[in-house]
């Protein structure tokens, strides 16, 4: 099948998005024993996964569970510490490019345990060489972020907070088992964050939720205009990751994103069409340094915690605990390592990078070449020629391929052309 036929066969496939691989068994031949190696790496980003939430939203695709007892929270953090200190001892000379703490809802931890988490962040970064653009970030929700926690976050040097708002529609959120946050509550949290010394607040919005309307998205944008955070991130619901049937057409999703893009840029946010991150600054791409390193540069990252993902030039690994509901037996082993490790050939590593970069609507041929071990422009000659001729992608002077408005209508079909068949 030629590239044109392949593209047209995929434009109606809702499974094609930024997920790679689509099915775990696709990597079955590459699965191996042992942990993922980071020998030879110079730069890495850290990610800590805190899977605990006060309630479980139906649209969430990540490993999460209801907030357990304080005792189990503490045991979870103790296990994190063991894995982090072991990794640091094995790899003492890496430059730390970024550090994100996500979930779940990390700030849902008991006050004492949250303090322990922040001290664990200190231990993880202590003695490490930090990149000049190192910018750690932590995720939260409006209802789980007290002034005390905000002040503690800032005191430990974390200067970016990402708030999972998703929608401002109370009926829509209740349908997805989520409590809404009022505009006043959101504005107050952002003010307190700034007062504490946190320089950047990001707000996550989702589109593609069941029963969501363009009118409700306009209401979301009215709230963004009122509270005006430094960054806004848009997430298209990946129904294949939540085992839901698509409830919106590709045309509706394109119209929804176009509406959000046009209004956000009118409000002074910077982004290229097809990019999911928006920033009042034209320089930071709307991302933490962890995500800049991972998404834009194809950099290596090490995940700590339940089911956390890691990637090095050897392959990709997932910690134990995917879809686990009871963590007590796992904590008895005193490690989250030992899940699934895949030693991947260069083409698969490149495919993984391109899928992740798809969130930002573009990928670098230079970084793809590093992962492939050969010239990506030559390797993907047929795909690039087709996409440029059909105006699905554009190519900048620095060899970055960016999605066009025409290409973004079926962005999954476009980016998947560059995955290993």
C-alpha positions in Angstrom: 0.0 0.0 0.0 1.5 3.4 -1.0 1.5 6.4 1.4 -1.6 8.1 -0.1 -3.6 4.9 0.2 -2.4 4.4 3.7 -3.4 7.9 4.7 -6.8 7.6 3.3 -7.4 4.2 4.9 -6.7 5.8 8.3 -8.5 9.1 8.3 -11.7 7.5 9.8 -9.9 5.5 12.5 -10.6 7.1 15.9 -7.9 5.0 17.5 -5.1 6.9 15.9 -4.0 9.8 18.1 -0.9 10.2 20.2 -1.1 6.7 21.6 1.8 4.4 20.7 1.7 1.5 20.6 -2.0 1.2 20.2 -1.9 -2.3 21.8 0.6 -3.6 24.4 1.0 -6.8 22.4 2.4 -4.8 19.5 5.6 -4.7 21.5 5.5 -8.3 22.6 8.5 -9.4 20.6 10.6 -6.7 22.4 9.7 -7.5 26.0 12.6 -8.5 28.2 13.4 -9.1 31.8 15.2 -6.7 34.0 15.0 -2.9 34.3 15.6 -0.4 31.6 19.2 0.8 31.3 20.3 4.4 31.3 24.0 3.8 30.7 25.5 6.3 28.3 22.8 8.9 28.9 23.8 12.4 29.7 20.5 14.1 30.3 17.3 12.8 31.9 14.0 14.1 33.3 12.3 12.7 36.4 8.6 12.1 36.9 6.9 11.0 40.1 3.5 9.5 39.9 1.1 9.9 42.8 -2.0 7.8 41.9 -4.3 9.0 44.6 -7.5 11.0 44.1 -10.5 12.0 46.3 -12.8 10.7 43.5 -12.3 8.9 40.2 -13.2 10.9 37.0 -14.5 8.7 34.2 -12.5 10.5 31.5 -9.1 9.9 33.2 -6.8 7.5 31.3 -4.1 7.3 34.0 -3.5 4.8 36.8 -5.3 6.2 39.8 -7.2 5.0 42.8 -9.2 6.5 45.7 -7.0 8.2 48.4 -6.0 5.5 50.9 -5.2 5.8 54.6 -2.3 8.0 55.8 -0.4 4.8 56.6 -0.6 3.5 53.0 0.2 7.0 51.7 3.4 7.0 53.8 4.3 3.4 52.7 3.9 4.5 49.0 6.3 7.4 49.6 8.8 5.2 51.3 8.8 2.9 48.3 9.2 5.9 46.0 12.2 7.0 48.1 13.8 3.5 47.8 13.5 3.5 44.0 14.7 7.1 43.6 17.8 6.7 45.8 18.7 3.5 44.1 18.5 5.1 40.6 20.6 8.1 41.8 23.3 5.8 43.2 23.4 3.9 39.9 23.5 7.0 37.8 25.2 9.8 39.7 26.3 12.0 36.8 23.2 12.8 34.9 22.0 16.3 34.1 18.4 16.8 35.2 16.5 18.6 32.5 13.0 18.5 34.1 10.9 17.2 37.0 7.2 16.7 37.1 5.0 15.4 39.9 1.7 14.2 38.6 -1.1 11.7 39.1 -3.7 11.3 40.2 -3.7 14.3 42.4 -0.4 14.7 44.3 -1.8 17.5 46.5 -4.6 15.2 47.8 -2.0 13.6 50.1 -2.4 14.2 53.8 -0.6 17.3 54.9 2.2 15.4 56.6 2.6 13.0 53.6 2.6 16.0 51.2 5.4 17.5 53.2 7.2 14.2 52.9 6.7 14.2 49.1 8.3 17.7 48.8 11.2 16.6 50.9 11.5 13.6 48.6 11.7 16.0 45.7 14.5 17.7 47.5 16.4 14.4 47.9 15.8 13.5 44.3 17.4 16.8 43.0 20.0 17.1 45.7 23.5 16.8 44.2 22.2 16.6 40.7 23.4 19.0 37.9 20.4 21.0 36.9 19.9 22.3 33.3 19.8 26.0 32.8 16.1 25.8 31.9 15.2 23.4 34.7 11.6 24.1 35.7 9.9 21.6 38.0 6.1 21.4 38.0 3.3 19.7 40.1 -0.3 18.8 39.2 -3.3 19.6 41.3 -7.0 20.6 41.3 -8.6 23.7 42.7 -10.2 21.9 45.6 -7.0 20.1 46.6 -4.7 23.1 46.8 -4.7 25.0 50.1 -2.7 28.1 50.7 -0.4 26.1 53.0 0.4 23.6 50.3 1.0 26.4 47.8 3.5 28.1 50.1 5.2 24.7 50.7 5.4 24.1 47.0 7.1 27.4 46.4 9.4 27.0 49.4 10.8 23.8 47.8 11.6 25.6 44.6 8.7 24.4 42.4 7.6 27.4 40.3 4.9 25.9 38.1 1.5 24.4 39.1 -0.8 22.7 36.6 -4.5 22.7 37.5 -6.8 20.1 36.0 -9.9 22.1 35.4 -11.1 20.2 32.3 -14.4 22.0 32.1 -16.4 24.7 33.8 -19.8 23.1 33.1 -21.1 21.7 36.4 -23.6 19.2 34.7 -20.9 18.0 32.4 -18.4 17.5 35.2 -21.0 15.8 37.5 -21.8 13.3 34.6 -18.0 12.4 34.7 -17.9 12.1 38.5 -16.1 15.4 39.0 -16.7 18.4 41.3 -16.8 21.7 39.5 -14.7 24.8 40.6 -16.3 28.2 40.5 -14.6 31.1 38.7 -14.1 32.8 42.1 -12.4 29.7 43.6 -10.1 29.4 40.5 -9.2 33.0 40.6 -8.4 32.8 44.3 -6.1 29.8 43.9 -4.2 31.5 41.1 -3.8 34.7 43.2 -2.6 32.7 46.2 -0.1 30.8 43.9 1.3 34.0 42.6 1.5 35.5 46.1 3.4 32.4 47.3 6.0 32.9 44.5 4.8 30.4 41.9 5.4 32.1 38.6 3.4 29.9 36.2 -0.1 28.5 36.6 -1.3 26.2 33.8 -5.0 25.2 33.4 -5.9 22.0 31.6 -9.1 22.0 29.4 -10.5 19.0 27.7 -12.6 18.7 24.5 -14.4 15.7 23.2 -16.2 14.8 26.4 -19.5 13.1 26.1 -22.4 15.7 25.8 -19.9 18.6 25.6 -21.0 21.4 23.3 -19.3 24.3 21.6 -21.3 26.6 23.8 -19.8 25.0 27.0 -16.3 25.5 25.5 -17.1 29.2 25.0 -18.0 29.4 28.7 -14.7 27.7 29.5 -12.9 30.4 27.5 -14.8 33.2 29.3 -13.4 31.8 32.6 -9.9 31.7 31.1 -10.2 35.3 30.0 -11.3 36.2 33.6 -8.5 34.4 35.5 -5.9 34.6 32.7 -3.4 31.9 33.8 0.1 32.0 32.3 -0.5 28.7 30.4 -3.4 26.7 29.0 -3.2 23.1 27.8 -5.9 21.5 25.6 -6.5 17.7 25.7 -8.6 15.9 23.2 -10.3 13.0 24.9 -8.5 9.8 23.8 -11.5 7.4 23.9 -9.3 4.4 23.1 -7.4 5.0 26.4 -10.6 5.1 28.5 -12.4 2.3 26.6 -15.2 4.6 25.6 -16.8 4.9 22.2 -16.2 8.1 20.4 -19.1 10.5 20.9 -18.0 13.3 18.6 -17.1 13.3 14.9 -13.7 14.3 13.6 -15.3 17.4 12.2 -16.7 18.4 15.6 -13.3 17.9 17.2 -11.7 20.0 14.6 -14.3 22.7 15.0 -13.9 22.6 18.8 -10.1 22.9 18.7 -10.3 25.7 16.1 -12.7 27.6 18.3 -10.4 27.2 21.3 -7.3 28.1 19.3 -8.8 31.2 17.8 -10.1 32.5 21.1 -7.0 31.8 23.1 -4.7 33.5 20.5 -7.2 36.4 20.6 -6.6 36.5 24.4 -2.9 36.9 23.8 -1.7 33.3 24.2 1.0 32.0 21.8 0.8 28.7 19.9 1.0 27.2 16.4 -2.2 25.8 15.1 -2.3 22.1 16.0 -0.3 22.7 19.2 -2.0 21.8 22.5 -0.1 24.1 24.8 -0.6 27.9 24.9 1.5 30.4 26.8 1.4 34.2 27.4 5.2 34.0 26.9 6.4 33.2 23.3 9.4 31.5 24.7 8.4 28.6 27.0 6.0 26.7 24.6 3.5 26.4 27.5 5.3 23.4 28.9 7.3 22.5 32.0 10.9 21.6 31.2 10.1 17.9 31.7 7.6 18.1 28.9 9.9 20.3 26.7 12.6 17.7 27.1 10.3 14.7 26.5 8.0 16.1 23.8 10.0 18.5 21.8 13.5 16.9 22.0 12.8 13.2 22.4 14.8 13.2 25.6 15.1 10.4 28.1 13.0 10.3 31.2 12.7 8.2 34.3 9.4 7.5 36.0 9.0 6.7 39.6 5.8 5.3 41.2 2.9 3.1 40.3 2.9 2.2 36.5 5.1 5.2 35.7 6.7 5.1 32.2 10.4 5.5 31.5 12.3 5.9 28.2 16.0 5.7 27.3 17.9 4.9 24.2 17.5 1.3 25.1 13.8 1.3 25.1 10.7 1.9 27.2 9.6 0.5 30.6 6.5 0.6 32.7 6.6 0.2 36.4 4.4 -2.4 38.2 0.8 -1.6 39.1 -1.1 -0.7 35.9 -4.8 -0.6 36.7 -4.1 -1.8 40.2 -6.8 -1.1 42.8 -5.1 -2.4 46.0 -1.6 -1.3 46.5 -0.9 -3.0 49.8 0.5 -6.2 48.4 2.7 -4.3 46.0 4.1 -2.1 48.7 5.3 -5.2 50.5 7.9 -5.6 47.8 9.4 -2.2 48.5 9.8 -1.3 44.8 7.7 -0.3 41.8 10.4 -1.5 39.4 10.0 -4.8 37.6 6.9 -4.2 35.5 7.3 -4.5 31.7 10.5 -3.6 29.9 10.8 -3.3 26.2 14.2 -3.1 24.5 13.3 -1.3 21.3 14.9 -1.0 17.9 15.7 2.5 16.7 12.6 2.7 14.5 10.3 2.0 17.4 12.0 4.5 19.6 11.5 7.1 16.9 7.8 6.1 16.5 7.3 6.6 20.3 8.9 10.0 20.1 6.8 11.1 17.1 3.6 10.0 18.9 4.5 12.0 22.0 5.6 15.0 20.0 2.2 14.8 18.2 0.7 16.5 21.3 2.6 19.6 20.2 1.6 19.3 16.6 5.1 18.9 15.3 8.3 16.8 15.5 12.0 17.5 14.8 13.7 15.6 12.0 17.0 16.3 13.8 15.8 14.5 17.0 14.2 11.7 14.9 17.6 11.2 13.2 19.3 10.8 16.6 16.9 8.1 17.6 17.0 6.4 14.2 20.7 6.5 14.0 20.3 7.7 10.4 19.0 10.6 8.4 15.3 10.9 9.1 14.6 13.1 6.1 15.9 10.3 3.9 14.3 7.5 5.9 10.9 9.2 5.7 11.3 10.6 2.2 8.0 9.2 0.9 6.0 10.3 3.9 7.4 13.8 3.9 6.9 14.2 0.2 3.3 13.2 0.4 2.5 15.3 3.4 4.1 18.4 2.0 2.5 18.0 -1.4 -1.0 17.5 0.2 -0.4 20.4 2.6 -0.8 18.1 5.6 2.6 19.2 7.1 4.9 22.1 6.7 8.6 22.1 7.1 10.5 24.9 8.9 14.1 26.0 8.3 15.2 24.0 11.4 13.8 20.8 9.9 10.7 20.7 12.1 7.6 19.1 10.5 4.5 20.9 11.8 0.9 19.9 11.3 -1.2 22.3 9.1 -4.9 23.1 9.6 -5.7 20.6 6.8 -3.6 17.9 8.4 -4.9 18.5 11.9 -8.4 17.5 10.9 -7.0 14.0 10.8 -3.8 14.4 12.8 -3.7 10.8 13.9 -3.7 9.6 10.4 -0.9 12.0 9.5 1.5 11.3 12.3 0.9 7.6 12.2 2.4 7.6 8.7 5.8 8.0 10.4 5.3 5.1 12.8 7.0 1.8 12.0 4.4 -0.2 10.0 
